[in-house]
Amino acid sequence: MSQSDRVIAIVGPTASGKTSLSIELAKRLDGEIINGDAMQVYKELSIGTAKITEEEKEGIPHHLFDIKEPSDSFSVAEYQSTVRNCIEEIRSRGKQPIIVGGTGLYIQSVLFDFRFTEEAGDDNVRAELEKELESEGGAERLYHRLQKMDPASAEKIHPNNHRRLIRALEIIQVTGKTKNEHEQGAGEALFFDHLIVGLTLDREILYKRIDVRVDQMMEDGLLEEARGLWEKGIRNVQSVQAIGYKELYQYFEGVISLDDAIELIKKNTRHYAKRQMTYFRNKVKISWFDANSDKEKIVDEIISILKGFEEAESNK
């Protein structure tokens, strides 16, 4: 089948089988896969994040894995920008972009018109405002300017809160809009036409899968992977707040036993899976499939949905 005009996303809770479905779909649609998991962007976090292996990729190109050092921060705004560029690059080669993962906000931010104030930044503009602030009467002048240009923000910002004062003026100068105008309607309009496919299964079955997966991770060397990060001094950063690492860090700190850490990983993963499903069911329109169904059958149905979109558009 030729490339769809739509971006396809495969979502669902952890351990629901998204990875294997994505490979089958990519084979049929000549697709390339983009990581939709906030923690799989990090190098050295492979076992605990259930990162796809080279063997499992079956030759399908994968993007946005292992792009950050464990000590780096990574925001949803950076993800949005990076993935949108990646989608256009994949499309330029006539391939089908397929986003796969369980971080709902990240995927939603790409497909919909989400706007983040951190994007509305300019180092030169900020430097000019900071220079003016330091001049005699600068703070007062800047605050009066904000009152004229954005009275709503001025009401919320104390004149002595120079950081927020400069930020509000920076947004206006960079975007030509107030902070509220910049963010208004964010997340409602489509940015890409898309099809979101979701995998779901009975909660008890999912929880059993999660328990088995955690035990397998421990057998595969999760303890050693986490200890390696610990011994490198990777502490108090975003990456090791991921489930599987933060619990083992408690073990390394002597707060809990190893057995308790493993049980806590299972418990926290179950809670996370529940939150994922709540998010996906409440935030976006999704075509749901039973994760226990035959993968080929699911792929056939996905392709049928895509063909239905194309036929409807051609009849307009």
C-alpha atoms as one frame of an Amber mdcrd trajectory, in Angstrom:
protein
   0.000   0.000   0.000   1.249   3.508  -0.748   2.064   6.023   1.957  -0.969
   7.444   3.734  -1.359  11.204   3.981  -1.947  10.644   7.672   0.532  10.261
  10.470  -0.183   7.007  12.290   0.293   6.663  16.030   0.147   3.433  18.030
  -0.600   3.980  21.704  -1.607   1.977  24.731  -0.366   1.003  28.177   3.045
  -0.447  28.829   3.339  -4.181  28.020   0.361  -4.139  25.626   2.313  -5.150
  22.512   2.767  -1.811  20.720   6.283  -2.638  19.531   5.450  -5.877  17.724
   2.341  -4.342  16.115   4.358  -1.359  14.892   6.859  -3.630  13.132   4.101
  -5.505  11.296   2.400  -2.258  10.276   5.671  -0.676   9.116   6.369  -3.702
   6.910   2.981  -3.385   5.206   3.048   0.402   4.784   6.746   0.888   4.026
   6.920   2.815   7.272   9.504   4.189   9.644   8.979   4.287  13.377   9.341
   7.295  15.664   9.750   6.854  19.413   6.730   8.075  21.381   8.100   7.281
  24.836   9.581  10.065  26.970  12.259   7.859  28.537  13.465   5.879  25.511
  15.231   8.990  24.244  17.954   8.352  26.837  21.132   6.419  26.205  22.003
   3.707  28.776  18.343   3.290  29.800  17.458   0.280  27.695  16.264  -2.609
  29.830  14.148  -0.567  32.227  12.422   1.338  29.419  11.794  -1.838  27.369
  13.645  -0.253  24.451  13.401  -2.143  21.186  16.495  -4.191  20.309  18.251
  -4.210  16.941  16.998  -7.737  16.329  13.400  -6.748  17.100  13.569  -3.839
  14.619  13.757  -6.360  11.745  15.467  -3.750   9.574  12.764  -1.109  10.019
  14.297   2.383  10.534  13.694   3.781  14.017  14.063   7.400  15.107  14.515
   9.342  18.379  15.984   6.514  20.399  19.211   7.104  22.370  19.456  10.780
  21.428  20.053  12.142  24.936  22.666  11.549  27.620  21.250  10.341  30.972
  22.168  13.682  32.559  20.282  15.741  29.936  16.829  17.225  30.355  14.196
  16.700  27.677  10.948  18.639  27.378   7.707  17.991  25.559   8.339  21.150
  23.504  11.706  19.788  22.329  10.066  16.456  21.533   7.329  18.185  19.545
   9.777  20.161  17.418  12.105  17.212  16.834   9.341  14.785  15.867   7.576
  17.200  13.533  10.853  17.666  11.652  11.348  13.899  11.632   7.870  13.340
  10.178   8.551  15.723   7.300  11.917  14.091   6.644  10.352  10.615   6.530
   7.576  11.826   4.234  10.099  13.455   1.908  11.439   9.966   1.183   7.956
   8.617   0.455   7.801   6.617   3.670   5.001   6.320   6.229   5.654   7.931
   9.652   4.456   5.778  12.573   4.760   7.141  16.123   4.818   4.393  18.741
   4.746   4.839  22.492   2.867   5.367  25.684   3.575   9.008  26.576   0.232
  10.530  25.668   1.044  14.228  26.035   4.157  13.917  23.874   2.279  12.244
  21.021  -0.689  14.590  21.361   1.629  17.626  21.232   2.891  16.523  17.803
  -0.467  15.749  16.225  -2.352  18.762  17.578  -1.621  22.482  17.679   0.011
  22.503  21.094   1.971  25.671  21.844   4.593  25.985  24.536   5.790  29.334
  25.837   9.354  28.015  25.998   9.285  27.926  22.192   8.606  31.673  22.153
  12.142  32.518  23.159  14.981  34.528  21.718  18.314  34.905  23.506  19.025
  38.279  21.885  15.636  39.731  22.820  16.025  38.478  26.369  19.519  39.946
  26.638  18.256  43.360  25.462  15.438  43.300  28.017  17.828  42.278  30.802
  20.188  45.106  29.831  17.304  47.581  29.955  16.228  46.177  33.313  19.654
  46.942  34.783  19.551  50.574  33.624  18.263  53.314  35.908  14.480  53.063
  36.184  14.532  50.056  33.872  12.275  47.836  35.945   9.622  50.517  36.222
   9.719  51.241  32.476   9.431  47.563  31.608   6.506  47.061  33.960   4.640
  50.062  32.503   5.293  48.661  29.030   3.805  45.322  30.068   0.763  47.069
  31.548   0.111  48.698  28.165   0.874  45.660  25.992  -0.480  42.847  28.175
  -2.551  44.136  31.110  -3.783  40.625  31.956  -0.235  39.382  32.565   0.732
  42.599  34.354  -2.035  41.984  36.880  -0.575  38.566  37.699   3.077  39.635
  37.853   4.530  41.604  40.748   6.702  44.545  39.562   9.641  43.082  41.493
   9.376  39.658  39.842  11.881  40.582  37.160  12.210  37.079  35.694   8.491
  36.781  34.907   8.357  40.410  33.768  11.096  39.862  31.192   9.578  36.556
  30.077   6.165  38.125  29.421   7.724  40.909  27.342   9.957  38.456  25.505
   6.918  36.413  24.387   5.248  39.560  23.045   8.343  40.666  21.129   9.031
  37.223  19.664   5.473  36.157  18.768   3.637  39.464  18.499   1.086  37.994
  20.897   0.483  38.083  24.627   1.141  34.933  26.637  -2.585  34.150  26.754
  -2.999  34.741  23.021   0.012  32.554  22.287  -1.443  29.653  24.279  -5.131
  30.204  23.405  -6.753  27.247  21.712  -3.602  25.189  22.062  -4.213  21.491
  21.651  -7.591  21.788  19.934  -6.801  22.179  16.233  -5.147  19.449  14.155
  -1.529  19.928  13.148  -1.318  16.654  11.187  -4.149  14.536   9.805  -3.713
  11.294  11.685  -4.993   7.930  12.774  -4.387   6.923  16.381  -4.524   3.181
  17.007  -4.841   1.998  20.594  -4.204  -1.406  22.135  -6.234  -2.448  25.123
  -6.709  -5.622  27.135  -8.262  -6.888  30.332  -6.697  -5.234  33.366  -5.870
  -8.486  35.142  -4.118  -9.841  32.046  -2.228  -6.563  31.643  -1.102  -6.604
  35.260   0.136 -10.178  34.915   2.055  -9.181  31.797   3.623  -6.305  33.695
   4.728  -8.579  36.556   6.261 -11.053  34.097   7.974  -8.234  32.201   9.544
  -6.791  35.360  10.854 -10.230  36.376  12.305 -10.616  32.874  13.928  -7.180
  33.098  15.656  -8.208  36.306  16.889 -11.394  34.626  18.112  -9.344  31.660
  20.248  -7.126  33.882  18.138  -4.155  35.004  19.872  -4.106  38.398  23.287
  -3.840  36.744  22.049  -1.207  34.279  20.694   0.953  37.094  23.819   0.413
  39.224  25.978   1.578  36.316  24.093   4.885  36.218  24.297   5.181  40.007
  28.032   4.609  40.040  28.519   7.273  37.358  26.900   9.767  39.706  23.736
  10.132  37.611  21.441  11.416  40.376  18.509  13.797  40.732  17.938  14.112
  36.988  14.938  13.453  34.763  16.130  10.149  33.291  16.470   8.209  36.534
  13.015   9.255  37.683  11.797   6.597  35.249  10.054   3.594  36.792  12.569
   0.815  37.334  15.440   3.152  38.099  14.024   5.327  40.871  12.991   2.240
  42.871  16.401   0.590  42.494  18.026   3.859  43.516  16.113   3.552  46.794
  17.696   0.109  47.171  21.174   1.513  46.462  20.534   4.193  49.089  19.666
   1.516  51.645  16.096   2.741  52.029  14.423  -0.509  50.926  15.433  -4.111
  50.214  15.948  -5.422  46.700  12.805  -7.560  46.921  10.808  -4.519  48.020
  12.284  -2.484  45.153  11.179  -5.109  42.625   7.670  -5.222  44.060   7.557
  -1.429  44.002   8.569  -1.405  40.313   5.656  -3.745  39.571   3.230  -1.678
  41.620   4.313   1.643  40.098   4.197   0.191  36.577   0.644  -1.037  37.144
  -0.381   2.413  38.387   1.325   4.025  35.396  -0.497   1.715  32.967  -3.798
   2.675  34.585  -2.979   6.382  34.214  -2.010   5.825  30.574  -5.360   4.247
  29.766  -7.250   7.021  31.555  -5.340   9.623  29.554  -5.851   7.972  26.182
  -9.552   7.376  26.751 -10.223  10.952  27.851  -7.961  13.092  25.682  -8.005
  11.884  22.082 -10.080   9.960  19.562  -8.622   6.482  19.171  -9.459   3.359
  17.149  -9.154   0.647  19.788  -8.104  -2.962  19.217  -7.864  -5.937  21.519
  -4.157  -6.482  22.171  -4.734 -10.252  22.239  -6.023 -10.235  18.653  -3.900
 -11.558  15.817  -1.419  -8.873  14.745  -2.014  -9.496  11.037  -5.754  -9.054
  11.542  -5.207  -5.743  13.379  -2.942  -4.522  10.581  -5.581  -5.470   7.983
  -8.195  -3.465   9.901  -5.880  -0.455  10.229  -5.248  -0.462   6.488  -8.989
  -0.764   5.892  -9.576   2.342   8.036  -6.931   4.251   6.066  -8.511   3.231
   2.752 -11.868   4.385   4.089 -10.406   7.827   4.815  -8.981   8.043   1.288
 -12.258   6.984  -0.357 -14.237   9.500   1.702 -11.883  12.303   0.690 -11.947
  11.348  -2.993 -15.761  11.479  -2.948 -15.870  15.012  -1.561
